[in-house]
Amino acid sequence: MGGEIMSTRSTVSAAFLAGAVATALASFATAAPLSEAEAKAAMDAGKEKCFGVALKGQNDCAAGPGTTCQGTSTVDYQGNAWKFVDGGTCTTMDLPGDRKGSLTALSRDVPS
């Protein structure tokens, strides 16, 4: 009976460790800069860079101090972080707190 408990603990520990490793690897995979080809494809598809609309960790690429590559924004709606959105929709997006998207970097919601 003691062996079964230990076996269950080992299985749970191994599963937890595997999940943690998978999460870490996924973070590294999404934290790569957007390639020129990916950016060009998005622009060719009618997308535009929109600053201040990405949720924490969901920006598309480098955006100034505090962000170095895709997925590195640290606050929701970070003003210097951009995300590709459908062309013509950036400045009309309704965001919390009377925020609006911008085609240029913003000084609001930037981590200190």
DSSP file (Angstrom, degrees, kcal/mol; ACC not computed):
  #  RESIDUE AA STRUCTURE BP1 BP2  ACC     N-H-->O    O-->H-N    N-H-->O    O-->H-N    TCO  KAPPA ALPHA  PHI   PSI    X-CA   Y-CA   Z-CA
    1    1 A M     >        0   0    0      0, 0.0     4,-1.5     0, 0.0     3,-0.3   0.000 360.0 360.0 360.0 -41.2    0.0    0.0    0.0
    2    2 A G  H  >  +     0   0    0      1,-0.2     4,-2.1     2,-0.2     5,-0.2   0.845 360.0  56.4 -62.3 -33.6    2.9    2.4    0.8
    3    3 A G  H  > S+     0   0    0      1,-0.2     4,-2.3     2,-0.2    -1,-0.2   0.850 103.2  53.8 -66.2 -35.1    4.3    1.7   -2.6
    4    4 A E  H  > S+     0   0    0     -3,-0.3     4,-2.4     2,-0.2    -1,-0.2   0.905 108.9  48.3 -66.8 -41.0    1.1    2.7   -4.4
    5    5 A I  H  X S+     0   0    0     -4,-1.5     4,-2.5     2,-0.2    -2,-0.2   0.931 113.5  47.0 -64.4 -45.6    1.1    6.1   -2.6
    6    6 A M  H  X S+     0   0    0     -4,-2.1     4,-2.5     1,-0.2    -2,-0.2   0.894 111.8  51.2 -63.4 -39.4    4.8    6.7   -3.4
    7    7 A S  H  X S+     0   0    0     -4,-2.3     4,-2.4     2,-0.2    -1,-0.2   0.903 110.3  48.9 -64.5 -41.4    4.1    5.7   -7.0
    8    8 A T  H  X S+     0   0    0     -4,-2.4     4,-2.6     2,-0.2    -2,-0.2   0.916 111.6  49.3 -64.4 -43.3    1.2    8.1   -7.3
    9    9 A R  H  X S+     0   0    0     -4,-2.5     4,-2.8     1,-0.2    -2,-0.2   0.915 111.4  49.3 -61.9 -42.9    3.3   10.9   -5.8
   10   10 A S  H  X S+     0   0    0     -4,-2.5     4,-2.6     2,-0.2    -2,-0.2   0.907 111.6  48.8 -62.9 -41.6    6.0   10.2   -8.3
   11   11 A T  H  X S+     0   0    0     -4,-2.4     4,-2.4     2,-0.2    -2,-0.2   0.922 113.3  46.5 -64.6 -44.6    3.6   10.2  -11.2
   12   12 A V  H  X S+     0   0    0     -4,-2.6     4,-2.5     2,-0.2    -2,-0.2   0.919 113.7  49.0 -64.1 -43.8    2.0   13.5  -10.1
   13   13 A S  H  X S+     0   0    0     -4,-2.8     4,-2.5     1,-0.2    -2,-0.2   0.912 111.9  48.4 -62.4 -42.8    5.5   15.0   -9.6
   14   14 A A  H  X S+     0   0    0     -4,-2.6     4,-2.5     2,-0.2    -1,-0.2   0.900 112.1  49.0 -64.6 -40.9    6.7   13.8  -13.0
   15   15 A A  H  X S+     0   0    0     -4,-2.4     4,-2.2     2,-0.2    -2,-0.2   0.907 111.7  49.2 -65.5 -41.4    3.5   15.2  -14.7
   16   16 A F  H  X S+     0   0    0     -4,-2.5     4,-2.3     2,-0.2    -2,-0.2   0.928 112.3  47.9 -62.9 -45.5    3.9   18.5  -12.9
   17   17 A L  H  X S+     0   0    0     -4,-2.5     4,-2.4     1,-0.2    -2,-0.2   0.909 110.9  50.9 -62.5 -42.9    7.6   18.8  -14.0
   18   18 A A  H  X S+     0   0    0     -4,-2.5     4,-2.4     1,-0.2    -1,-0.2   0.899 110.7  49.6 -62.1 -40.5    6.7   17.8  -17.6
   19   19 A G  H  X S+     0   0    0     -4,-2.2     4,-2.3     2,-0.2    -2,-0.2   0.900 110.3  50.1 -64.6 -41.2    4.0   20.6  -17.6
   20   20 A A  H  X S+     0   0    0     -4,-2.3     4,-2.3     2,-0.2    -2,-0.2   0.904 111.8  47.8 -64.5 -41.8    6.5   23.1  -16.2
   21   21 A V  H  X S+     0   0    0     -4,-2.4     4,-2.6     2,-0.2    -2,-0.2   0.918 111.4  50.4 -65.0 -43.5    9.1   22.3  -18.9
   22   22 A A  H  X S+     0   0    0     -4,-2.4     4,-2.3     1,-0.2    -2,-0.2   0.899 110.8  49.6 -61.8 -40.8    6.4   22.4  -21.6
   23   23 A T  H  X S+     0   0    0     -4,-2.3     4,-2.1     2,-0.2    -1,-0.2   0.920 111.1  49.2 -64.0 -44.0    5.3   25.8  -20.4
   24   24 A A  H  X S+     0   0    0     -4,-2.3     4,-2.0     1,-0.2    -2,-0.2   0.919 111.9  48.2 -62.1 -44.0    8.9   27.1  -20.3
   25   25 A L  H  X S+     0   0    0     -4,-2.6     4,-2.2     1,-0.2    -1,-0.2   0.891 110.0  52.1 -64.6 -38.9    9.6   25.8  -23.8
   26   26 A A  H  X S+     0   0    0     -4,-2.3     4,-2.1     2,-0.2    -1,-0.2   0.878 107.0  54.0 -64.6 -37.0    6.4   27.4  -25.1
   27   27 A S  H  X S+     0   0    0     -4,-2.1     4,-1.1     1,-0.2    -2,-0.2   0.921 110.3  45.9 -62.6 -44.0    7.4   30.7  -23.6
   28   28 A F  H  < S+     0   0    0     -4,-2.0    -1,-0.2     1,-0.2    -2,-0.2   0.879 110.6  54.2 -66.3 -36.9   10.7   30.6  -25.4
   29   29 A A  H >< S+     0   0    0     -4,-2.2     3,-0.6     1,-0.2    -1,-0.2   0.881 113.8  40.3 -66.2 -37.8    9.0   29.6  -28.7
   30   30 A T  H 3< S+     0   0    0     -4,-2.1    -1,-0.2     1,-0.2    -2,-0.2   0.598 102.6  71.5 -87.1 -10.5    6.6   32.6  -28.6
   31   31 A A  T 3< S+     0   0    0     -4,-1.1    -1,-0.2    -3,-0.2    -2,-0.1   0.157  73.3 111.6 -91.6  20.2    9.3   35.0  -27.4
   32   32 A A  S <  S-     0   0    0     -3,-0.6    38,-0.4    37,-0.1     3,-0.1  -0.699  78.8 -99.5 -90.4 144.9   11.0   35.1  -30.7
   33   33 A P        -     0   0    0      0, 0.0     2,-0.3     0, 0.0    28,-0.1  -0.287  42.4-100.8 -60.2 147.0   11.0   38.2  -32.8
   34   34 A L        -     0   0    0     26,-0.3    28,-0.1     1,-0.1    26,-0.0  -0.537  44.5-120.9 -65.9 129.5    8.5   38.3  -35.6
   35   35 A S     >  -     0   0    0     -2,-0.3     4,-2.5     1,-0.1     5,-0.2  -0.300  15.8-114.6 -72.2 159.9   10.4   37.5  -38.8
   36   36 A E  H  > S+     0   0    0      1,-0.2     4,-2.9     2,-0.2     5,-0.2   0.889 118.8  53.5 -59.5 -39.0   10.4   39.9  -41.7
   37   37 A A  H  > S+     0   0    0      2,-0.2     4,-2.5     1,-0.2    -1,-0.2   0.907 109.5  47.3 -63.8 -41.9    8.5   37.4  -43.8
   38   38 A E  H  > S+     0   0    0      2,-0.2     4,-2.1     1,-0.2    -2,-0.2   0.915 114.0  47.3 -65.6 -42.6    5.8   37.0  -41.1
   39   39 A A  H  X S+     0   0    0     -4,-2.5     4,-2.4     2,-0.2    -2,-0.2   0.921 113.0  48.6 -64.0 -43.9    5.5   40.8  -40.8
   40   40 A K  H  X S+     0   0    0     -4,-2.9     4,-3.0     1,-0.2     5,-0.2   0.908 110.1  52.0 -63.0 -42.1    5.3   41.2  -44.6
   41   41 A A  H  X S+     0   0    0     -4,-2.5     4,-1.4     2,-0.2    -1,-0.2   0.902 110.4  48.5 -61.6 -41.1    2.7   38.5  -44.8
   42   42 A A  H  <>S+     0   0    0     -4,-2.1     5,-2.4     2,-0.2    -2,-0.2   0.927 113.5  46.2 -64.7 -44.4    0.6   40.2  -42.2
   43   43 A M  H ><5S+     0   0    0     -4,-2.4     3,-1.8     1,-0.2    -2,-0.2   0.910 111.1  52.4 -64.8 -41.9    0.9   43.6  -43.9
   44   44 A D  H 3<5S+     0   0    0     -4,-3.0    -1,-0.2     1,-0.3    -2,-0.2   0.787 104.0  58.7 -63.5 -26.9    0.1   42.0  -47.3
   45   45 A A  T 3<5S-     0   0    0     -4,-1.4    -1,-0.3    -5,-0.2    -2,-0.2   0.319 128.3 -98.0 -85.8   8.7   -3.0   40.5  -45.7
   46   46 A G  T < 5S+     0   0    0     -3,-1.8    41,-2.3     1,-0.3    -3,-0.2   0.664  77.2 142.1  87.2  16.4   -4.2   44.0  -44.9
   47   47 A K  E   < -A   86   0A   0     -5,-2.4     2,-0.3    39,-0.2    -1,-0.3  -0.519  31.7-160.0 -86.6 158.8   -3.1   44.1  -41.2
   48   48 A E  E     -A   85   0A   0     37,-2.4    37,-2.3    -2,-0.2     2,-0.4  -0.973  26.5-104.4-135.4 153.2   -1.7   47.1  -39.5
   49   49 A K  E     -A   84   0A   0     -2,-0.3     2,-0.5    35,-0.2    35,-0.2  -0.626  37.9-169.1 -75.2 129.3    0.5   47.6  -36.4
   50   50 A C  E >   -A   83   0A   0     33,-2.0    33,-1.8    -2,-0.4     3,-0.6  -0.971   7.9-148.7-127.4 117.5   -1.7   48.9  -33.6
   51   51 A F  E 3  S+AB  82 102A   0     51,-3.5    51,-1.7    -2,-0.5    31,-0.2  -0.577  73.9  20.1 -85.6 144.3   -0.1   50.2  -30.4
   52   52 A G  T 3  S+     0   0    0     29,-2.3    -1,-0.2    26,-1.0    27,-0.2   0.631  97.2  91.1  81.6  15.5   -1.7   49.9  -27.0
   53   53 A V    <   +     0   0    0     -3,-0.6     2,-0.2    28,-0.5    -2,-0.1   0.573  56.4 101.8-116.1 -13.5   -4.2   47.1  -27.7
   54   54 A A        -     0   0    0     27,-0.4    23,-2.6    24,-0.3    24,-0.6  -0.463  67.3-126.6 -77.7 142.5   -2.3   43.9  -26.8
   55   55 A L    >   -     0   0    0     21,-0.2     3,-2.6     1,-0.2    18,-0.2  -0.453  53.0 -65.0 -76.7 160.1   -2.9   42.1  -23.6
   56   56 A K  T 3  S+     0   0    0      1,-0.3    18,-0.2     2,-0.1    -1,-0.2  -0.190 124.5   5.7 -47.6 126.8    0.0   41.3  -21.4
   57   57 A G  T 3  S+     0   0    0     16,-1.1    -1,-0.3    18,-0.2    17,-0.1   0.539 109.9  92.8  76.5   7.1    2.4   38.8  -23.1
   58   58 A Q    <   +     0   0    0     -3,-2.6    -3,-0.2    12,-0.0    -2,-0.1   0.183  47.6 124.9-120.7  18.0    0.4   38.9  -26.4
   59   59 A N        -     0   0    0     -4,-0.2    12,-1.8    -5,-0.1    24,-0.2  -0.389  59.6-131.8 -72.9 159.0    2.2   41.7  -28.4
   60   60 A D        -     0   0    0     22,-2.7    10,-0.4    10,-0.2   -26,-0.3   0.762  67.9 -28.1 -87.8 -25.6    3.5   40.8  -31.8
   61   61 A C  B    S-C   82   0A   0     21,-0.7    21,-0.5     8,-0.3     8,-0.3  -0.954  91.9 -24.1-169.3-171.7    7.0   42.1  -31.7
   62   62 A A        +     0   0    0      6,-0.4     6,-0.2    -2,-0.3    20,-0.1  -0.129  48.2 167.6 -51.4 141.1    9.6   44.6  -30.4
   63   63 A A        -     0   0    0      1,-0.5    -1,-0.1     4,-0.4     5,-0.1   0.219  48.8 -81.3-146.8  17.8    8.0   47.8  -29.2
   64   64 A G  B >  S+D   67   0B   0      3,-0.5     3,-2.2    41,-0.0    -1,-0.5  -0.651  86.7   3.8 112.2-170.6   10.5   49.9  -27.3
   65   65 A P  T 3  S+     0   0    0      0, 0.0    15,-0.1     0, 0.0     3,-0.1  -0.218 127.8  24.9 -54.4 134.1   11.8   49.9  -23.7
   66   66 A G  T 3  S+     0   0    0      1,-0.1     2,-0.4    44,-0.1     8,-0.1   0.266 114.2  72.7  93.8 -11.3   10.4   47.0  -21.7
   67   67 A T  B <   +D   64   0B   0     -3,-2.2    -3,-0.5     1,-0.1    -4,-0.4  -1.000  43.2 166.9-135.1 135.9    9.7   44.8  -24.7
   68   68 A T        -     0   0    0     -2,-0.4    -6,-0.4     1,-0.4     2,-0.3   0.616  65.7 -13.5-118.8 -23.1   12.3   43.0  -26.8
   69   69 A C  S >  S-     0   0    0     -8,-0.3     3,-1.5   -36,-0.1    -1,-0.4  -0.947  95.9 -32.9-165.2-178.0   10.3   40.6  -28.9
   70   70 A Q  T 3  S+     0   0    0    -38,-0.4   -10,-0.2   -10,-0.4    -9,-0.1  -0.183 121.7  12.9 -50.9 130.2    7.0   38.9  -29.5
   71   71 A G  T 3  S+     0   0    0    -12,-1.8    -1,-0.3   -10,-0.1   -40,-0.1   0.644  92.7 111.8  81.3  15.8    5.1   38.2  -26.3
   72   72 A T    <   +     0   0    0     -3,-1.5    -2,-0.1   -11,-0.1     2,-0.1   0.373  33.2 121.7-107.5   6.0    7.2   40.3  -24.0
   73   73 A S        -     0   0    0    -18,-0.2   -16,-1.1     1,-0.1    -6,-0.1  -0.440  46.1-159.7 -65.6 144.9    4.7   43.1  -23.0
   74   74 A T        +     0   0    0    -18,-0.2     2,-0.3     1,-0.1    -1,-0.1   0.510  66.0  41.0-109.8  -6.6    4.3   43.2  -19.3
   75   75 A V  S >  S-     0   0    0     34,-0.1     3,-1.2   -20,-0.1   -18,-0.2  -0.977  90.1 -95.3-137.1 153.4    1.0   45.0  -18.8
   76   76 A D  T 3  S+     0   0    0     -2,-0.3   -21,-0.2     1,-0.2     3,-0.1  -0.431 108.7   8.2 -63.6 139.3   -2.3   44.9  -20.6
   77   77 A Y  T 3  S-     0   0    0    -23,-2.6    -1,-0.2     1,-0.2   -22,-0.1   0.773  84.4-171.2  60.7  31.0   -2.7   47.6  -23.3
   78   78 A Q    X   -     0   0    0     -3,-1.2     3,-1.7   -24,-0.6   -26,-1.0  -0.339  19.8-138.9 -56.8 124.2    1.0   48.6  -22.9
   79   79 A G  T 3  S+     0   0    0     29,-1.8    27,-2.6     1,-0.3    -1,-0.2   0.733  97.9  46.6 -64.3 -26.2    1.3   51.8  -25.0
   80   80 A N  T 3  S+     0   0    0     25,-0.2     2,-0.4    29,-0.2    -1,-0.3   0.285  97.2  87.7-100.3  11.8    4.7   50.9  -26.6
   81   81 A A    <   -     0   0    0     -3,-1.7   -29,-2.3   -27,-0.1   -28,-0.5  -0.907  62.3-160.2-109.8 136.8    3.7   47.4  -27.5
   82   82 A W  E     -AC  51  61A   0    -21,-0.5   -22,-2.7    -2,-0.4   -21,-0.7  -0.811  11.3-169.5-119.6 160.3    1.9   46.6  -30.8
   83   83 A K  E     -A   50   0A   0    -33,-1.8   -33,-2.0    -2,-0.3     2,-0.3  -0.989  33.0-107.0-139.8 144.3   -0.2   43.9  -32.3
   84   84 A F  E     +A   49   0A   0     -2,-0.3     2,-0.3   -35,-0.2   -35,-0.2  -0.583  45.4 171.7 -71.8 133.1   -1.3   43.3  -35.8
   85   85 A V  E     -A   48   0A   0    -37,-2.3   -37,-2.4    -2,-0.3     3,-0.1  -0.877  44.5 -70.9-132.7 167.0   -5.0   44.1  -36.3
   86   86 A D  E >   -A   47   0A   0     -2,-0.3     3,-1.9   -39,-0.2     4,-0.4  -0.356  66.4 -93.1 -58.8 136.5   -7.3   44.3  -39.4
   87   87 A G  T 3  S+     0   0    0    -41,-2.3    -1,-0.1     1,-0.3   -40,-0.1  -0.215 108.9  18.3 -54.2 136.3   -6.4   47.4  -41.4
   88   88 A G  T 3  S+     0   0    0     -3,-0.1    -1,-0.3     1,-0.0    -2,-0.1   0.426 105.7  86.2  84.4  -0.7   -8.5   50.4  -40.5
   89   89 A T    X>  +     0   0    0     -3,-1.9     3,-1.0     2,-0.1     4,-0.6   0.606  59.6  88.9-105.4 -13.6   -9.7   49.1  -37.1
   90   90 A C  G >4 S+     0   0    0     -4,-0.4     3,-1.2     1,-0.3    11,-0.8   0.920  91.7  39.3 -54.8 -56.3   -6.8   50.2  -34.9
   91   91 A T  G 34 S+     0   0    0      1,-0.2    -1,-0.3     9,-0.1    -2,-0.1   0.530 115.8  53.0 -78.4  -3.8   -8.0   53.7  -33.8
   92   92 A T  G <4 S+     0   0    0     -3,-1.0    -1,-0.2     8,-0.1    -2,-0.2   0.392  76.9 121.8-108.8   2.1  -11.6   52.7  -33.5
   93   93 A M    <<  -     0   0    0     -3,-1.2     2,-0.6    -4,-0.6     8,-0.4  -0.441  61.6-131.2 -67.4 135.2  -11.2   49.7  -31.2
   94   94 A D        +     0   0    0     -2,-0.1     6,-0.1     6,-0.1    -1,-0.1  -0.801  35.2 173.1 -89.1 120.1  -13.1   50.0  -27.9
   95   95 A L    >   -     0   0    0      4,-1.1     3,-0.6    -2,-0.6     4,-0.4  -0.847  38.1 -82.2-123.7 159.5  -10.8   49.2  -25.0
   96   96 A P  G >  S+     0   0    0      0, 0.0     3,-1.0     0, 0.0    -1,-0.1  -0.214 108.6  23.9 -59.2 149.8  -11.3   49.5  -21.2
   97   97 A G  G 3  S-     0   0    0      1,-0.2     3,-0.1     2,-0.0     0, 0.0   0.807 128.9 -68.3  68.9  32.4  -10.8   52.8  -19.5
   98   98 A D  G <  S+     0   0    0     -3,-0.6    -1,-0.2     1,-0.2     2,-0.1   0.735  90.3 154.3  59.1  23.5  -11.5   55.0  -22.6
   99   99 A R    <   -     0   0    0     -3,-1.0    -4,-1.1    -4,-0.4     2,-0.3  -0.462  24.9-164.2 -76.6 155.0   -8.3   53.7  -24.2
  100  100 A K        -     0   0    0     -6,-0.1    -9,-0.1    -2,-0.1    -6,-0.1  -0.967  22.4-109.9-134.1 152.2   -7.9   53.7  -28.0
  101  101 A G        -     0   0    0    -11,-0.8     2,-0.3    -8,-0.4   -49,-0.2  -0.375  33.9-154.6 -73.5 162.4   -5.4   52.0  -30.2
  102  102 A S  B     -B   51   0A   0    -51,-1.7   -51,-3.5    -2,-0.1   -49,-0.1  -0.990  25.9-138.3-141.8 147.9   -2.8   54.1  -32.0
  103  103 A L  S    S+     0   0    0     -2,-0.3     2,-0.3   -53,-0.2   -54,-0.1   0.538  95.9  48.9 -80.6  -7.1   -0.8   53.7  -35.2
  104  104 A T  S    S-     0   0    0    -53,-0.1   -53,-0.2     1,-0.0    -2,-0.0  -0.903 105.3 -80.1-127.7 159.4    2.2   55.1  -33.3
  105  105 A A        -     0   0    0     -2,-0.3     2,-0.3   -25,-0.1   -25,-0.2  -0.224  45.4-146.3 -59.1 145.5    3.7   54.2  -29.9
  106  106 A L        -     0   0    0    -27,-2.6   -54,-0.1     2,-0.2    -1,-0.1  -0.762  15.0-140.1-112.1 157.9    1.9   55.7  -26.8
  107  107 A S  S >  S+     0   0    0     -2,-0.3     3,-0.6   -28,-0.1     2,-0.2   0.473  72.9  99.7 -95.0  -2.7    3.3   56.8  -23.5
  108  108 A R  T 3  S+     0   0    0      1,-0.2   -29,-1.8   -29,-0.1   -28,-0.2  -0.489  83.6  11.8 -84.7 154.6    0.4   55.4  -21.5
  109  109 A D  T 3  S+     0   0    0      1,-0.2    -1,-0.2   -31,-0.2   -29,-0.2   0.825  83.5 150.5  52.9  38.5    0.5   52.1  -19.6
  110  110 A V    <   -     0   0    0     -3,-0.6    -1,-0.2   -32,-0.2   -44,-0.1  -0.885  50.2-114.8-100.5 128.4    4.2   51.7  -20.0
  111  111 A P              0   0    0      0, 0.0   -36,-0.0     0, 0.0    -1,-0.0  -0.278 360.0 360.0 -61.7 146.0    5.9   49.8  -17.1
  112  112 A S              0   0    0    -46,-0.0   -46,-0.0     0, 0.0    -2,-0.0   0.469 360.0 360.0 -86.2 360.0    8.3   51.8  -15.1
